[in-house]
Each structure stands twice: as structure tokens, then as C-alpha cells.
Amino acid sequence: MTMTHLTKTTIVAISLFILTSFSFGAGFMLGHVSPAQAEDVPAEFNVFWEVWQIVHQHFIDQSMLDPKKLTYGAINGMLDVLGDQGHTRFLPPQESAQQKESISGKFSGIGATVGVGENNVPLIIAPIEGSPAEAAGLQPGDFIIAVDGENVTELQLDEVVKRIRGDAGTKVVLTMYRPSTQKQFDVPIIRGEIKVPAVTWAMVPGSKIAVLRLSQFSANSEEDVIKSFNAAKSAGAMGLILDLRNNPGGLLDQAIRVISQFLKDGIAVLEEDAQKNRTAYAVQPGGVVSDIPMVVLINRGSASASEIFAGAMQDHQRGIVIGEKTFGTGTVLQPFELSDRSTLLLGISQWLTPKGRLIRKLGISPDIELLLPEGAQMLPPSILRTITVAGLLQSQDTQLLKALAELHALPKFNDKAYQNFLKFHLMK
């Protein structure tokens, strides 16, 4: 695959943590399948066994005839035909165990979310805040060309993950291609123990605005949101910026619970099955963040449950959504545990916004589209806690600055001087 072609590669829906985890599009149910349940096997399946027997009898390199590898390869081939590449997928036993561990918010690796392009070329969806991947400068949309010098553009995503995986303290060299600059470069990364806090927060210097960064919808996200908001409110916050940039998603129950903290009533999200039947998930009562003025920040690294959240805020007109179109992960995955402890993750339905807008492959478009300048770094709460007002205004996080300007334009603030100053900065 040429670099010119890579610049045209479009992103397909997938959200998978590099190394030891991936993020569910929104929750899951657990199923078990046994051979006795395999009814109505079509006659065409006999052709598979014919090929199996011929290969075992006549293939030149008999050492390659590993039954497990052949079986797993056949499964992956079948799933590829479904057209839900990267989302519907098969996890061998070891990877199955790793993904169950991931949603706890702690794992070893480089700390990034990886996906695939239209031609199955692996790419970075989002680095995790404070991770080795973020420190190394990896950005959403960067393609992974090679791992430790070996080309991986034609490998299955699971194989790419295996090559990147390793113990904390060990080194891996990724060869990346960045479409925006059309440059290829090597990135050495020391793997580490990754701890992913669900929520971090900080007051924006010189303002009464708090930024809550939700890194993923993992266990206890609702509790962390409530604690962080209450702390911000005690610190004098009169407005809120919820930063979902590079949030790869998470658990369905947490997505609904977090959405419910920001809305008073109505529908949080719709689920649609293959027969177009829809199930509505209602907003749960008692939300503590339902009145404060807010802006939601999204980018192409926002996927899955974060898209559900942004779509709900738009449909309920709860706050302005600023940034870039999101990733477009909308398939509802149901894991089926198989007899050898491997797992089939099958897309059985899809998510829609409360008003019925499709998320899968389309993403959520922001109310105000604003791309960060090339090479610009987002300002996480860890930096906002120490940065000065001058440093804030000199930063290139134009999405955050635009969110501040929009909030200060509201009657509750009526701070025209601050708003105009921010607008002037954004126009420079």
C-alpha cells in the first residue's frame, strides 16, 4: 500500500485498546454456544471440509497445518465477509482474557486506542492521557506501518496488537505515517503500566469554568463524574466543558448513567436490531449536572459511548458540541464465550441518538466544527491546573478556547470583554 493511498483511507468503526484492552461500543451481554446449537448448517459448508481435507493431504509444507491456526483463520475470514471489520471480531483465549481486564481501567502497554482503515491498515484512534503513547507524540489518525521494523499493513489487527504487546519497561519501535504531513517516521516507546482515570477535572485559569475530562466510560464513571462535578462546583464553577476528545467509549450502563447526570428526563439512547425494532433507554432520574451551562468537546478519537453521549446532548439541546466529526462506532457488540475460552464479538444491533440519528459509520457532527492546528496539543486538566492565563491564551487548543468563548457569551456570564479577547485570539 502506497503512502498516497493511505491519505485517502477512511476510518471504519472499531475501538480497541492496544496491548491489553478494548472498549465496548456500549455494554454487552454474555452468550454461550455449543455445537448442538448449530442448526440448519447449509450444504455449502461441505465445501469447507473438502478444502480442509485436500489441504491436509496435499499441501507442500505440512508443518504449517496447525489445526487451531487454520480454524481461527477460517473464523476471521468468515467475519470479514460480514462487512463489520474491526468491530465484529474474534478474540483468541489470551486476548479474550485481556479485554475482560481492560474495562477496569488498568493495563500494561503503550496506552493507545487502535483501529483499522478501509483497507485494514492499523491506525491510532486516540492516545490515552498521560500514557507512553501520548508522551511519544502519537496522534489520532496516525497509521501504523511497521512494528520493530516488520511491515504490519497487511496483517489482521489482532496480529498487530500481538507485535506491539509487551511487558512494562520494554521497548517497541513503531513506524508511523501521518496523512496530514505525508511523512513516515519511527517512534520508540517504552511500554508502561497504564492507569486510566475515568474522570479528571480542573478550573480554567482566569475563569469560572471547569473542564471535566472523561477518558472512557469504564466502571464507576458515573460516580467519578458526580464527585468531580461537586468538587468543581465547590471551587466556584458556573460553567462546564466536558472533554470527550479521544474518548474511545465504554460500558452501556455507564454511558446511560453519565448521560442521566446531565439530563432531567427523556430518552438517553435508542437501540435498533436487524429487524429495525427499537428499544429506548430512558434517562434515569436524579441528575446533578442538569442545569449548569455546558459545552461538549469531541474529535475523531471520540468513539462509541462518547458518541452516544454527544448525540444525546445535541438532541436534547443540552449544550453546544464543538470540535470534529466523531469516529462512527455504532454497532452493539454481544460477546459469545466459546468452548476454548475464545470470544466472538458480534454486532447484533446498532445505536441511534434519541431522535433516531444513525451513529455507525457516520459519527456525530459537531454544532461548531473546529479542527486543531497541525501539531497542536490539547490541554488536559493536569496542565490546566498549573498553566497561567497567559499560557492558556498562547496555547493552540483552539477547541477549548472556543468552548470558553461560547460559554462566556451566555447571559449568565455576560463577560463580553473576555469573550471578545478569546475571539481575537482565535482569529489570529
C-alpha positions as a Markdown table, in Angstrom:
| # | Residue | x | y | z |
|---|---|---|---|---|
| 1 | Met | 0.0 | 0.0 | 0.0 |
| 2 | Thr | 1.4 | 3.4 | -1.0 |
| 3 | Met | 1.5 | 6.5 | 1.1 |
| 4 | Thr | -0.6 | 8.3 | -1.4 |
| 5 | His | -3.3 | 5.7 | -1.0 |
| 6 | Leu | -3.1 | 5.9 | 2.8 |
| 7 | Thr | -4.0 | 9.6 | 2.7 |
| 8 | Lys | -7.3 | 8.5 | 1.2 |
| 9 | Thr | -8.0 | 5.7 | 3.6 |
| 10 | Thr | -11.2 | 6.2 | 5.5 |
| 11 | Ile | -11.8 | 5.1 | 9.1 |
| 12 | Val | -14.1 | 2.2 | 9.9 |
| 13 | Ala | -15.7 | 1.6 | 13.2 |
| 14 | Ile | -13.5 | 0.0 | 15.8 |
| 15 | Ser | -12.3 | 0.8 | 19.2 |
| 16 | Leu | -9.6 | -1.4 | 20.6 |
| 17 | Phe | -7.1 | -0.6 | 23.3 |
| 18 | Ile | -3.6 | -1.5 | 22.1 |
| 19 | Leu | -2.0 | -4.2 | 24.2 |
| 20 | Thr | -4.5 | -5.5 | 26.6 |
| 21 | Ser | -7.9 | -3.9 | 26.1 |
| 22 | Phe | -10.7 | -2.6 | 24.0 |
| 23 | Ser | -13.7 | -0.5 | 24.7 |
| 24 | Phe | -17.2 | -1.8 | 24.2 |
| 25 | Gly | -19.4 | 0.2 | 21.9 |
| 26 | Ala | -21.8 | 0.3 | 24.8 |
| 27 | Gly | -22.1 | -2.6 | 27.2 |
| 28 | Phe | -22.5 | -6.2 | 26.4 |
| 29 | Met | -24.5 | -9.4 | 27.2 |
| 30 | Leu | -22.9 | -12.8 | 27.6 |
| 31 | Gly | -23.8 | -15.8 | 25.5 |
| 32 | His | -22.6 | -19.4 | 25.2 |
| 33 | Val | -22.7 | -21.5 | 22.0 |
| 34 | Ser | -22.3 | -25.3 | 21.7 |
| 35 | Pro | -22.2 | -27.5 | 18.6 |
| 36 | Ala | -25.6 | -28.8 | 19.4 |
| 37 | Gln | -27.0 | -25.3 | 18.7 |
| 38 | Ala | -25.6 | -25.2 | 15.2 |
| 39 | Glu | -28.8 | -25.9 | 13.4 |
| 40 | Asp | -29.6 | -25.7 | 9.7 |
| 41 | Val | -26.0 | -26.0 | 8.5 |
| 42 | Pro | -26.1 | -25.1 | 4.8 |
| 43 | Ala | -24.9 | -27.6 | 2.2 |
| 44 | Glu | -22.2 | -25.1 | 1.1 |
| 45 | Phe | -20.4 | -25.8 | 4.4 |
| 46 | Asn | -19.4 | -29.2 | 3.0 |
| 47 | Val | -17.0 | -27.3 | 0.6 |
| 48 | Phe | -15.1 | -26.1 | 3.7 |
| 49 | Trp | -14.5 | -29.7 | 4.8 |
| 50 | Glu | -13.4 | -30.6 | 1.3 |
| 51 | Val | -10.8 | -27.9 | 1.3 |
| 52 | Trp | -9.7 | -28.9 | 4.8 |
| 53 | Gln | -9.1 | -32.4 | 3.8 |
| 54 | Ile | -7.4 | -31.6 | 0.5 |
| 55 | Val | -5.1 | -29.1 | 2.3 |
| 56 | His | -4.1 | -31.7 | 4.9 |
| 57 | Gln | -3.4 | -34.3 | 2.2 |
| 58 | His | -1.6 | -32.3 | -0.4 |
| 59 | Phe | -0.2 | -29.0 | 0.9 |
| 60 | Ile | 3.6 | -28.9 | 0.4 |
| 61 | Asp | 4.5 | -27.5 | 3.9 |
| 62 | Gln | 2.9 | -29.9 | 6.4 |
| 63 | Ser | 4.5 | -28.0 | 9.3 |
| 64 | Met | 2.0 | -25.2 | 8.6 |
| 65 | Leu | -1.0 | -27.4 | 9.2 |
| 66 | Asp | -1.8 | -26.2 | 12.8 |
| 67 | Pro | -5.5 | -27.0 | 13.4 |
| 68 | Lys | -6.0 | -24.1 | 15.8 |
| 69 | Lys | -4.4 | -21.5 | 13.4 |
| 70 | Leu | -6.4 | -22.9 | 10.5 |
| 71 | Thr | -9.7 | -22.8 | 12.4 |
| 72 | Tyr | -9.1 | -19.3 | 13.8 |
| 73 | Gly | -8.1 | -18.1 | 10.3 |
| 74 | Ala | -11.3 | -19.6 | 8.8 |
| 75 | Ile | -13.3 | -17.8 | 11.5 |
| 76 | Asn | -11.7 | -14.5 | 10.8 |
| 77 | Gly | -12.3 | -14.9 | 7.1 |
| 78 | Met | -16.0 | -15.6 | 7.7 |
| 79 | Leu | -16.3 | -12.5 | 9.9 |
| 80 | Asp | -14.6 | -10.3 | 7.4 |
| 81 | Val | -17.3 | -11.1 | 4.8 |
| 82 | Leu | -19.9 | -9.5 | 7.2 |
| 83 | Gly | -18.5 | -6.1 | 6.5 |
| 84 | Asp | -18.2 | -5.0 | 10.1 |
| 85 | Gln | -14.4 | -5.2 | 10.0 |
| 86 | Gly | -12.6 | -4.3 | 13.2 |
| 87 | His | -15.8 | -4.2 | 15.3 |
| 88 | Thr | -17.3 | -7.7 | 14.9 |
| 89 | Arg | -14.3 | -9.9 | 15.5 |
| 90 | Phe | -12.9 | -13.0 | 17.1 |
| 91 | Leu | -10.6 | -13.0 | 20.1 |
| 92 | Pro | -8.4 | -16.0 | 20.9 |
| 93 | Pro | -8.3 | -17.1 | 24.5 |
| 94 | Gln | -5.4 | -14.9 | 25.7 |
| 95 | Glu | -6.9 | -11.7 | 24.0 |
| 96 | Ser | -10.3 | -12.6 | 25.4 |
| 97 | Ala | -8.9 | -12.6 | 28.9 |
| 98 | Gln | -7.1 | -9.3 | 28.3 |
| 99 | Gln | -10.2 | -7.5 | 27.1 |
| 100 | Lys | -12.2 | -8.5 | 30.2 |
| 101 | Glu | -9.4 | -7.0 | 32.3 |
| 102 | Ser | -9.3 | -3.8 | 30.3 |
| 103 | Ile | -12.5 | -2.1 | 31.3 |
| 104 | Ser | -11.2 | -1.9 | 34.9 |
| 105 | Gly | -9.1 | 1.0 | 33.7 |
| 106 | Lys | -5.7 | -0.6 | 34.4 |
| 107 | Phe | -3.4 | -2.5 | 32.0 |
| 108 | Ser | 0.1 | -2.7 | 30.6 |
| 109 | Gly | 1.2 | -1.4 | 27.2 |
| 110 | Ile | 1.8 | 1.9 | 25.3 |
| 111 | Gly | -1.6 | 3.3 | 26.2 |
| 112 | Ala | -3.5 | 4.0 | 23.0 |
| 113 | Thr | -6.6 | 3.0 | 21.1 |
| 114 | Val | -6.1 | 1.5 | 17.7 |
| 115 | Gly | -8.3 | 0.9 | 14.7 |
| 116 | Val | -8.2 | 0.0 | 11.1 |
| 117 | Gly | -8.6 | 1.9 | 7.8 |
| 118 | Glu | -10.8 | 0.9 | 4.9 |
| 119 | Asn | -8.0 | -1.4 | 3.7 |
| 120 | Asn | -7.4 | -2.8 | 7.2 |
| 121 | Val | -4.4 | -0.7 | 7.7 |
| 122 | Pro | -4.0 | -0.2 | 11.5 |
| 123 | Leu | -4.1 | 3.4 | 12.8 |
| 124 | Ile | -4.2 | 5.2 | 16.1 |
| 125 | Ile | -7.7 | 6.3 | 17.2 |
| 126 | Ala | -6.5 | 8.0 | 20.4 |
| 127 | Pro | -3.6 | 8.0 | 22.8 |
| 128 | Ile | -4.6 | 7.8 | 26.5 |
| 129 | Glu | -3.9 | 10.9 | 28.6 |
| 130 | Gly | -0.6 | 10.5 | 30.4 |
| 131 | Ser | 0.4 | 7.4 | 28.5 |
| 132 | Pro | 3.7 | 6.5 | 26.8 |
| 133 | Ala | 1.8 | 6.8 | 23.5 |
| 134 | Glu | 0.8 | 10.4 | 24.3 |
| 135 | Ala | 4.3 | 11.3 | 25.5 |
| 136 | Ala | 5.7 | 9.9 | 22.3 |
| 137 | Gly | 3.5 | 12.2 | 20.2 |
| 138 | Leu | 1.2 | 9.7 | 18.6 |
| 139 | Gln | -1.9 | 11.4 | 17.2 |
| 140 | Pro | -5.4 | 10.2 | 16.2 |
| 141 | Gly | -5.3 | 9.2 | 12.5 |
| 142 | Asp | -1.6 | 8.1 | 12.5 |
| 143 | Phe | -1.2 | 4.9 | 10.6 |
| 144 | Ile | 1.0 | 2.1 | 12.0 |
| 145 | Ile | 3.2 | 0.9 | 9.1 |
| 146 | Ala | 5.7 | -1.4 | 10.9 |
| 147 | Val | 6.4 | -2.7 | 14.4 |
| 148 | Asp | 10.1 | -3.2 | 15.2 |
| 149 | Gly | 10.9 | -2.9 | 11.5 |
| 150 | Glu | 8.4 | -5.5 | 10.3 |
| 151 | Asn | 5.6 | -4.3 | 8.0 |
| 152 | Val | 2.2 | -4.8 | 9.5 |
| 153 | Thr | -0.1 | -3.1 | 6.9 |
| 154 | Glu | -1.4 | -6.4 | 5.6 |
| 155 | Leu | -1.8 | -8.2 | 9.0 |
| 156 | Gln | -5.0 | -8.7 | 10.9 |
| 157 | Leu | -5.5 | -6.2 | 13.7 |
| 158 | Asp | -5.1 | -8.9 | 16.4 |
| 159 | Glu | -1.7 | -9.8 | 14.9 |
| 160 | Val | -0.6 | -6.2 | 15.0 |
| 161 | Val | -1.7 | -5.9 | 18.7 |
| 162 | Lys | 0.4 | -9.1 | 19.5 |
| 163 | Arg | 3.5 | -7.5 | 18.0 |
| 164 | Ile | 3.0 | -4.3 | 20.0 |
| 165 | Arg | 2.2 | -6.0 | 23.2 |
| 166 | Gly | 4.9 | -6.5 | 25.8 |
| 167 | Asp | 5.8 | -6.1 | 29.5 |
| 168 | Ala | 6.1 | -2.7 | 31.2 |
| 169 | Gly | 9.6 | -1.4 | 30.8 |
| 170 | Thr | 10.3 | -3.0 | 27.4 |
| 171 | Lys | 10.8 | -1.1 | 24.2 |
| 172 | Val | 8.9 | -1.2 | 20.9 |
| 173 | Val | 9.6 | 0.9 | 17.8 |
| 174 | Leu | 6.6 | 1.9 | 15.7 |
| 175 | Thr | 6.9 | 3.1 | 12.2 |
| 176 | Met | 4.1 | 5.6 | 11.6 |
| 177 | Tyr | 2.6 | 7.5 | 8.7 |
| 178 | Arg | 0.9 | 10.8 | 9.3 |
| 179 | Pro | -1.6 | 11.7 | 6.5 |
| 180 | Ser | -1.7 | 15.4 | 7.4 |
| 181 | Thr | 2.1 | 15.8 | 6.8 |
| 182 | Gln | 2.5 | 12.9 | 4.4 |
| 183 | Lys | 5.6 | 11.8 | 6.4 |
| 184 | Gln | 6.7 | 8.5 | 7.7 |
| 185 | Phe | 8.7 | 8.3 | 10.9 |
| 186 | Asp | 9.9 | 6.0 | 13.7 |
| 187 | Val | 8.6 | 6.3 | 17.2 |
| 188 | Pro | 10.5 | 4.4 | 20.0 |
| 189 | Ile | 8.1 | 3.8 | 23.0 |
| 190 | Ile | 8.8 | 2.3 | 26.4 |
| 191 | Arg | 5.8 | 0.2 | 27.4 |
| 192 | Gly | 4.4 | 1.0 | 30.8 |
| 193 | Glu | 1.7 | 0.2 | 33.4 |
| 194 | Ile | -1.3 | 2.2 | 32.2 |
| 195 | Lys | -3.8 | 3.5 | 34.7 |
| 196 | Val | -6.8 | 5.2 | 33.1 |
| 197 | Pro | -8.7 | 7.5 | 35.4 |
| 198 | Ala | -12.3 | 7.8 | 34.2 |
| 199 | Val | -12.6 | 11.5 | 35.1 |
| 200 | Thr | -10.1 | 14.3 | 35.8 |
| 201 | Trp | -11.0 | 17.9 | 36.2 |
| 202 | Ala | -9.6 | 21.4 | 36.7 |
| 203 | Met | -10.7 | 25.0 | 36.8 |
| 204 | Val | -9.7 | 27.1 | 33.7 |
| 205 | Pro | -7.4 | 29.8 | 34.9 |
| 206 | Gly | -8.9 | 33.2 | 35.0 |
| 207 | Ser | -12.5 | 32.0 | 34.7 |
| 208 | Lys | -15.3 | 30.3 | 36.5 |
| 209 | Ile | -15.4 | 27.4 | 34.0 |
| 210 | Ala | -14.4 | 23.9 | 34.9 |
| 211 | Val | -13.1 | 21.3 | 32.5 |
| 212 | Leu | -14.1 | 17.7 | 33.2 |
| 213 | Arg | -12.2 | 15.2 | 31.0 |
| 214 | Leu | -13.9 | 11.8 | 30.7 |
| 215 | Ser | -11.3 | 9.5 | 29.3 |
| 216 | Gln | -13.6 | 6.4 | 28.9 |
| 217 | Phe | -16.9 | 5.1 | 30.2 |
| 218 | Ser | -15.4 | 2.5 | 32.5 |
| 219 | Ala | -16.7 | 1.1 | 35.7 |
| 220 | Asn | -17.6 | 3.8 | 38.3 |
| 221 | Ser | -17.6 | 6.6 | 35.6 |
| 222 | Glu | -20.9 | 8.0 | 36.9 |
| 223 | Glu | -19.6 | 8.1 | 40.5 |
| 224 | Asp | -16.4 | 9.9 | 39.3 |
| 225 | Val | -18.4 | 12.4 | 37.3 |
| 226 | Ile | -20.5 | 13.3 | 40.3 |
| 227 | Lys | -17.5 | 13.6 | 42.6 |
| 228 | Ser | -15.6 | 15.7 | 40.1 |
| 229 | Phe | -18.6 | 18.0 | 39.4 |
| 230 | Asn | -19.3 | 18.5 | 43.1 |
| 231 | Ala | -15.6 | 19.4 | 43.6 |
| 232 | Ala | -15.7 | 21.8 | 40.7 |
| 233 | Lys | -18.9 | 23.4 | 41.9 |
| 234 | Ser | -17.4 | 23.9 | 45.4 |
| 235 | Ala | -14.4 | 25.6 | 43.6 |
| 236 | Gly | -16.8 | 28.2 | 42.1 |
| 237 | Ala | -17.6 | 26.6 | 38.7 |
| 238 | Met | -20.5 | 28.3 | 37.0 |
| 239 | Gly | -20.0 | 26.7 | 33.6 |
| 240 | Leu | -18.7 | 23.3 | 32.4 |
| 241 | Ile | -16.7 | 22.0 | 29.5 |
| 242 | Leu | -17.0 | 18.2 | 29.2 |
| 243 | Asp | -14.0 | 17.0 | 27.2 |
| 244 | Leu | -14.7 | 13.7 | 25.3 |
| 245 | Arg | -11.8 | 14.1 | 22.8 |
| 246 | Asn | -10.0 | 10.8 | 22.3 |
| 247 | Asn | -12.6 | 9.0 | 24.5 |
| 248 | Pro | -12.9 | 5.5 | 22.9 |
| 249 | Gly | -16.1 | 4.6 | 24.6 |
| 250 | Gly | -17.0 | 2.1 | 27.3 |
| 251 | Leu | -19.9 | 0.4 | 29.1 |
| 252 | Leu | -23.5 | 0.9 | 28.1 |
| 253 | Asp | -24.8 | 1.1 | 31.7 |
| 254 | Gln | -22.2 | 3.8 | 32.5 |
| 255 | Ala | -23.0 | 5.7 | 29.3 |
| 256 | Ile | -26.7 | 5.9 | 30.3 |
| 257 | Arg | -25.9 | 6.7 | 33.9 |
| 258 | Val | -23.5 | 9.5 | 32.9 |
| 259 | Ile | -26.0 | 10.9 | 30.3 |
| 260 | Ser | -28.6 | 10.8 | 33.0 |
| 261 | Gln | -26.5 | 13.1 | 35.2 |
| 262 | Phe | -26.8 | 15.8 | 32.6 |
| 263 | Leu | -30.5 | 15.5 | 31.6 |
| 264 | Lys | -33.7 | 15.7 | 33.6 |
| 265 | Asp | -35.8 | 13.3 | 31.6 |
| 266 | Gly | -36.4 | 11.9 | 28.1 |
| 267 | Ile | -34.5 | 9.2 | 26.1 |
| 268 | Ala | -30.8 | 8.7 | 26.5 |
| 269 | Val | -30.2 | 6.4 | 23.5 |
| 270 | Leu | -32.1 | 4.1 | 21.1 |
| 271 | Glu | -31.0 | 0.5 | 20.2 |
| 272 | Glu | -32.1 | -0.9 | 16.8 |
| 273 | Asp | -31.9 | -4.6 | 15.9 |
| 274 | Ala | -31.6 | -6.2 | 12.5 |
| 275 | Gln | -35.4 | -6.2 | 12.1 |
| 276 | Lys | -35.5 | -2.4 | 12.7 |
| 277 | Asn | -37.1 | -2.9 | 16.1 |
| 278 | Arg | -36.1 | -0.2 | 18.5 |
| 279 | Thr | -35.6 | -0.2 | 22.3 |
| 280 | Ala | -35.5 | 3.2 | 24.1 |
| 281 | Tyr | -33.3 | 3.6 | 27.2 |
| 282 | Ala | -34.8 | 6.3 | 29.4 |
| 283 | Val | -32.9 | 8.9 | 31.3 |
| 284 | Gln | -32.6 | 7.9 | 34.9 |
| 285 | Pro | -33.9 | 10.5 | 37.5 |
| 286 | Gly | -31.8 | 12.5 | 39.9 |
| 287 | Gly | -29.1 | 14.0 | 37.6 |
| 288 | Val | -26.9 | 16.5 | 39.4 |
| 289 | Val | -25.4 | 18.3 | 36.4 |
| 290 | Ser | -28.7 | 19.0 | 34.6 |
| 291 | Asp | -28.7 | 22.8 | 34.9 |
| 292 | Ile | -25.2 | 24.2 | 34.6 |
| 293 | Pro | -24.3 | 25.7 | 31.2 |
| 294 | Met | -22.0 | 23.4 | 29.3 |
| 295 | Val | -20.1 | 22.7 | 26.1 |
| 296 | Val | -19.0 | 19.2 | 24.9 |
| 297 | Leu | -15.7 | 18.8 | 23.0 |
| 298 | Ile | -15.3 | 15.9 | 20.5 |
| 299 | Asn | -12.9 | 14.8 | 17.8 |
| 300 | Arg | -12.2 | 11.9 | 15.5 |
| 301 | Gly | -10.9 | 10.0 | 18.5 |
| 302 | Ser | -14.3 | 10.2 | 20.2 |
| 303 | Ala | -16.0 | 6.8 | 19.6 |
| 304 | Ser | -18.7 | 4.5 | 20.8 |
| 305 | Ala | -20.2 | 5.6 | 24.1 |
| 306 | Ser | -18.8 | 9.1 | 23.8 |
| 307 | Glu | -20.7 | 9.4 | 20.5 |
| 308 | Ile | -23.8 | 8.3 | 22.3 |
| 309 | Phe | -23.3 | 11.0 | 24.9 |
| 310 | Ala | -22.6 | 13.7 | 22.4 |
| 311 | Gly | -25.6 | 12.7 | 20.3 |
| 312 | Ala | -27.9 | 12.8 | 23.3 |
| 313 | Met | -26.7 | 16.3 | 24.3 |
| 314 | Gln | -27.4 | 17.5 | 20.8 |
| 315 | Asp | -30.8 | 16.0 | 20.5 |
| 316 | His | -31.8 | 17.4 | 23.9 |
| 317 | Gln | -30.2 | 20.7 | 23.2 |
| 318 | Arg | -28.4 | 20.4 | 26.5 |
| 319 | Gly | -25.2 | 22.1 | 25.3 |
| 320 | Ile | -23.1 | 23.1 | 22.3 |
| 321 | Val | -20.9 | 20.4 | 20.7 |
| 322 | Ile | -17.6 | 21.7 | 19.4 |
| 323 | Gly | -14.7 | 20.0 | 17.5 |
| 324 | Glu | -14.5 | 17.4 | 14.8 |
| 325 | Lys | -16.8 | 14.7 | 13.5 |
| 326 | Thr | -16.5 | 11.6 | 15.7 |
| 327 | Phe | -15.3 | 8.1 | 14.8 |
| 328 | Gly | -18.6 | 6.5 | 13.9 |
| 329 | Thr | -18.7 | 3.3 | 16.1 |
| 330 | Gly | -22.3 | 2.4 | 16.4 |
| 331 | Thr | -22.5 | -1.4 | 16.4 |
| 332 | Val | -23.7 | -3.1 | 19.6 |
| 333 | Leu | -21.4 | -5.9 | 20.4 |
| 334 | Gln | -22.5 | -9.1 | 22.1 |
| 335 | Pro | -19.7 | -11.4 | 23.3 |
| 336 | Phe | -20.2 | -15.1 | 22.9 |
| 337 | Glu | -17.9 | -17.2 | 25.0 |
| 338 | Leu | -16.7 | -20.3 | 23.0 |
| 339 | Ser | -15.7 | -23.7 | 24.3 |
| 340 | Asp | -11.9 | -23.0 | 24.2 |
| 341 | Arg | -12.3 | -19.7 | 26.1 |
| 342 | Ser | -12.1 | -17.6 | 23.0 |
| 343 | Thr | -14.7 | -15.0 | 22.4 |
| 344 | Leu | -16.8 | -14.0 | 19.4 |
| 345 | Leu | -17.7 | -10.3 | 19.5 |
| 346 | Leu | -20.7 | -10.0 | 17.2 |
| 347 | Gly | -22.5 | -6.8 | 16.2 |
| 348 | Ile | -26.2 | -7.7 | 16.8 |
| 349 | Ser | -27.7 | -4.2 | 16.7 |
| 350 | Gln | -26.8 | -0.6 | 16.5 |
| 351 | Trp | -27.2 | 2.6 | 18.5 |
| 352 | Leu | -29.2 | 5.7 | 17.4 |
| 353 | Thr | -29.4 | 9.1 | 19.1 |
| 354 | Pro | -32.7 | 9.9 | 21.0 |
| 355 | Lys | -34.1 | 11.4 | 17.7 |
| 356 | Gly | -33.1 | 8.3 | 15.7 |
| 357 | Arg | -29.9 | 9.6 | 14.0 |
| 358 | Leu | -27.6 | 6.8 | 12.9 |
| 359 | Ile | -24.1 | 6.8 | 14.5 |
| 360 | Arg | -22.5 | 3.7 | 12.8 |
| 361 | Lys | -20.1 | 4.7 | 10.1 |
| 362 | Leu | -21.5 | 8.3 | 10.1 |
| 363 | Gly | -20.3 | 9.6 | 13.5 |
| 364 | Ile | -21.6 | 12.7 | 15.3 |
| 365 | Ser | -21.1 | 16.0 | 13.6 |
| 366 | Pro | -20.3 | 18.9 | 15.9 |
| 367 | Asp | -22.6 | 22.0 | 16.1 |
| 368 | Ile | -19.4 | 24.1 | 15.6 |
| 369 | Glu | -16.7 | 22.4 | 13.5 |
| 370 | Leu | -13.2 | 23.4 | 14.5 |
| 371 | Leu | -10.0 | 21.5 | 13.8 |
| 372 | Leu | -6.9 | 21.9 | 15.9 |
| 373 | Pro | -3.9 | 23.4 | 14.1 |
| 374 | Glu | -1.4 | 20.8 | 12.9 |
| 375 | Gly | 0.7 | 19.6 | 15.8 |
| 376 | Ala | -1.4 | 21.4 | 18.4 |
| 377 | Gln | -1.7 | 19.7 | 21.8 |
| 378 | Met | -4.9 | 19.5 | 23.7 |
| 379 | Leu | -4.9 | 21.0 | 27.2 |
| 380 | Pro | -5.8 | 18.2 | 29.7 |
| 381 | Pro | -6.8 | 19.1 | 33.3 |
| 382 | Ser | -3.3 | 18.1 | 34.5 |
| 383 | Ile | -1.9 | 21.1 | 32.6 |
| 384 | Leu | -4.8 | 23.5 | 33.3 |
| 385 | Arg | -4.0 | 23.1 | 37.0 |
| 386 | Thr | -0.6 | 24.7 | 36.5 |
| 387 | Ile | -0.9 | 26.9 | 33.4 |
| 388 | Thr | -1.3 | 30.7 | 33.7 |
| 389 | Val | -3.9 | 32.8 | 31.9 |
| 390 | Ala | -1.2 | 34.0 | 29.5 |
| 391 | Gly | -0.1 | 30.4 | 28.9 |
| 392 | Leu | -3.7 | 29.4 | 28.2 |
| 393 | Leu | -4.2 | 32.1 | 25.6 |
| 394 | Gln | -0.9 | 31.3 | 24.0 |
| 395 | Ser | -1.9 | 27.6 | 23.6 |
| 396 | Gln | -3.1 | 26.2 | 20.3 |
| 397 | Asp | -6.0 | 24.3 | 21.8 |
| 398 | Thr | -8.5 | 26.4 | 19.8 |
| 399 | Gln | -11.3 | 24.0 | 20.6 |
| 400 | Leu | -11.1 | 24.6 | 24.3 |
| 401 | Leu | -10.7 | 28.3 | 23.7 |
| 402 | Lys | -13.8 | 28.3 | 21.5 |
| 403 | Ala | -15.7 | 26.5 | 24.2 |
| 404 | Leu | -14.7 | 29.2 | 26.7 |
| 405 | Ala | -15.8 | 31.9 | 24.3 |
| 406 | Glu | -19.2 | 30.3 | 23.8 |
| 407 | Leu | -19.8 | 29.9 | 27.5 |
| 408 | His | -18.8 | 33.4 | 28.3 |
| 409 | Ala | -21.3 | 34.6 | 25.6 |
| 410 | Leu | -24.2 | 33.3 | 27.6 |
| 411 | Pro | -26.3 | 35.7 | 29.6 |
| 412 | Lys | -25.3 | 34.0 | 32.9 |
| 413 | Phe | -21.7 | 35.2 | 32.3 |
| 414 | Asn | -22.3 | 38.3 | 30.2 |
| 415 | Asp | -18.5 | 38.7 | 30.1 |
| 416 | Lys | -18.1 | 40.5 | 26.7 |
| 417 | Ala | -14.6 | 41.6 | 27.3 |
| 418 | Tyr | -13.4 | 38.0 | 28.0 |
| 419 | Gln | -15.4 | 36.7 | 25.1 |
| 420 | Asn | -14.0 | 39.3 | 22.6 |
| 421 | Phe | -10.5 | 38.7 | 23.9 |
| 422 | Leu | -10.9 | 34.9 | 23.2 |
| 423 | Lys | -12.4 | 35.6 | 19.8 |
| 424 | Phe | -9.5 | 37.9 | 18.9 |
| 425 | His | -7.1 | 35.1 | 19.9 |
| 426 | Leu | -8.9 | 32.5 | 17.8 |
| 427 | Met | -8.8 | 34.8 | 14.8 |
| 428 | Lys | -5.0 | 35.3 | 14.9 |
